[in-house]
Structures are given as C-alpha cells and as structure tokens.
Amino acid sequence: MAFVTPLLFAADIILMLVFDLKGGDATSLVSGTAVLIMCIGAFLSFGSHALEKVTLYVTDGFLFAIRIFAPVIIIGAFFFLGGDGISHILGDQFQRGILNDWAIWLARNTPLNKYMAAVLQMAVGSLTGLDGSGFSGLPLTGALAGTLGSAVHASVPILASLGQITAIYVGGGTIVPWGLIPVAAICSVNPLELARKNLLPVFIGFAATFLVACLLL
C-alpha cells in the first residue's frame, strides 16, 4: 500500500492533464481514488470484516468534516457579504461586496503621491483579502495600480505586485482565521491561535515589502 498509494495519486495527476479535468471532475477523481485506496487497505488488513471497517471509516470521515467545517456556514456569510455574493443575499441592486466598497472609498479619499499610493495599494489589498479567498481582489488592485501609477508617475508593476502580495497574504491563509480552516483542521490546531501567531511575521513582511517598494517606485 505504501507504493500503491502514491502511484495511484500520480496516475490521477496524469489523467487530469491528459483529459483536462478541472474543478468538480478533478475533485471526484481524487476523492474516488482515496475511497478506492481505503477499501483496498481495509480488505488487505481485515479480510471478512472489511465492509464493517469501511463503513466505520466513512462515518468517522463525515463526522470529522462536520466538526471542522461547521463554522464555515457562519464564516461563509461574511465571505459572501464581502464579495459578489452579496447580490444573491440583498438583491441585484448591490453589485459589489462591502469590502470592495471600502476599497473604492479609500481610493477616492486618499491624497496621492508615490508613497501614499503604495500605502493605499496595501490597504486595498488587505481589505479585499479579508473575504478569505486572497484572489478575489486582484482585479481591483490591478486596476487601481494602473490608475495610481499613471496619476503619480510610479511603477505600475510594482504597485500591482504590492497589492497582490497583501491581498494574498491576508486572505490566502495567513492572518484571516477563515482562510486557515483547512490547514488548521488537517494539523489539529485552532485556526484563531494559528492566525494570531502569524500576525507578527506577516506584518514584518509587509513592512519590509513596503520599504522595498518605496525604493523601487
């Protein structure tokens, strides 16, 4: 089983590339392979009691998933309010999420120079990252970089990179607890505690990134 398991998952990767499997299809392939490996291992280990063990393992898996991801139901509400999902909650008259509204307000009310543009990019990137995805705000930070770069004669790629870094680091699984749930579940740690421990190193990284960006602008 130690050799078969990585070989089967490697075969999954090959099948995804050959048949261009993405999204739900790729997920079904990987999860089906995992179930198949579990069944094979159960039959090799327990023989006639394998079916009972498979049922037990599946039950344990569902209980673990419910226990770990139940908070996502509540957290998901904040996620959808922050992004485009707000249209499904409050109606079609709301086309942008709350976090994007905050970002646009900052863009319209902040005095501009090269360094303030860098601060604004980091603020907007951080706000858009609060929804937990880390990537939903990239179109906004990219468009803002183009606008600010032209207005203050700064490097557009540097500003775009600055906004991208902050958006991904805030929302992509470092200091936003709801972005840490999968990792915390696998490692059996508290996502809030993990986010708290990440605050200092991430903020130090942000400060260093800002200083380098100011030199390159």
N, C-alpha and C positions, 0 to 999 in steps of 0.2 A: 504493500500500500504506500510505503514511503516513496517508491519510484513511480507508481502508477498515478498518484495524485498530481504531482507537478506536470507529468506528461499529458494528462487529460486537460488540465487548465491551459497548458501550452497549445494543445490542439484547439481549444476554444479561441485563443488569440488568432491562430491561423485561419479558422473558419470565419471569424469576424472580418478579417482582412480580405479573404477570398470572396465572400458573399456580401461584403459591405453591410454587416449587421450593426445597427446602432440603436440607442435608446432601449425601448422595452424588449425588442428582439434580442439584443445582446444580453440584457439582464436575465431574460428567460433562459438563454443558453447557459450562462454561468450558474444560475441557481439550479437548473436541471442537472447540470454536471455535478454540483455539490450534493444534491439528493442521491444521485446515482452512486457516487463515491461512498456516501454514508450507508446505503443499502448493501453495497458490496462488502464493506468493512464489517457490517453487522452480521451478515451471513458467514463470513470467514471466522468471526470471533465467537458467535453464539449459536450457530447451526439452527436447530429447530426452534429456538427461542428468538430468532432474528426479527420476525414480524412484530413481536411484542416490543422488542428494543427499538425498532424503527419508529413505532407509534410513540413510545416514550420520548425519543429524541425530538420528534417533530413537535410534540406537546411542549417540551422544555424550550424549544426554539421560539414558539409562538409566545409563550409566557415571558421569555426574556425580551422579545421585541416589544410587547405591550408595556412591560415595566419601564423600559428605557425610553421608548419613543412616545409614550402618552403625553409628556409635556409639549411635544411638537404641535399638538392640536391647539394649545393656547398660544404658543410662540408663533405658529403659522398665521394667526390673526394679525399680529404685529408685522409679520413679513408682508402680507398682502396689503395692509394699510400703507406700508412704506413704498410699495411698487405699483405696477399697473393693475394689480388685482383689486385695487380699491374701486375700479369701475364695476366689478361684479358685486361689490358689497353696497356701495352707495349710489350706484346708477351711472349711466353713460355721461352725465354732465361732469363727472370727475374723471379726467383723462390722465392725470398724473398723480403719483403717490405723494404722501405727506413729506417724505424725505426729499424728493425732487423739488417740491415747493420751497422747502427750506434752502436748498442749494441755490435755486434761482433767485430767491430773495437776497441771499448773501452776494451773489454775482452782481445784483443791481444796486446794492447799497454800500459797497466797499470802495474806498478811494484806491486808485490804481497807480502802481509803479511796479518795477520788476519784482521786488521782494514781496510786496503786498500781493502780487499776482501768484507768487509761489505759496504764500500763506493761504490764499483763497483756494488754490487748487487742492491743497492738503485738507482744508476744511470741507470742501465739497466732496472730495473723495472719501473722507471719513464719514460724512453724513450718508452718502449713498451706500456705504458698506455696512451701515447699521441694520440693513434688512437681512443680513446673514448670508447673502449669496456671494458677495465680493466681486461680481462681474456685471451685475445689472446696471451699475452706474458708469461703466466705461464709455458708453456713447456720450453721456453728458459731460464727463471730464475731458474727453477728446474734443468735443465741440467747444467747450469752454477754453481749452488750451489754444485752439485756433483763434478764438476771438481775443483772448487776453494777449496772446503772443503778438498779434498784429497791432493791438492797441498800445502796448508798452514797448514794442520792438524787442521782445525777448524770444528765446529759442522755443518754438512750438513743440518740438520733440521732447525737450527737457521738461516743459510744463506738463505735457501729456503723460510722460513717464512718472512724474511726481504724483499726479492724480491717480494714475493706475496703481502705483505702489501702495498708496494709503488706502484706496478702496479695497484692494485685495487683502492687505494685511489686517484691516479692521474686520471685514466681513468674510474673509476666506478661511477662517478657522484659527484665530489667534486670541483676540480680546473680546469677541462677541460670544457670549455663552451659547446662544442657539446655533452658532456656526460650529461649535465644538462638540455637539451631542454625539455624532457618530464615533469620533475618536475617543471621547470620554467613555462611551459605552463599551467599546472594544477593550479599553485599558482598565475598565472598572474604577474610574476616578470621577470625582464630582466636577461637572463642567464649569460651575461657578468658581470653584477653587482653582481649576486649571486656568481660567481666564484671568483671575486675579494674579496668579504667578507670572502670567505672560505680560502684564501691563508694563512693568519697568523695562524689560529688554526691548519690547516693541517701541516704547516711547523714546528710548535711547537711539534705536534705529531710525525713528522718524527725525529726531534732532540731527543726527549725522547726515541723513539723506537731504534734509533741508539745507544744511550748510554747504554740502557739495553742490546742490542745485543752484544756490546763490552764486557760487563761484563760476559755474558753467553758463549761467544765463547771460 
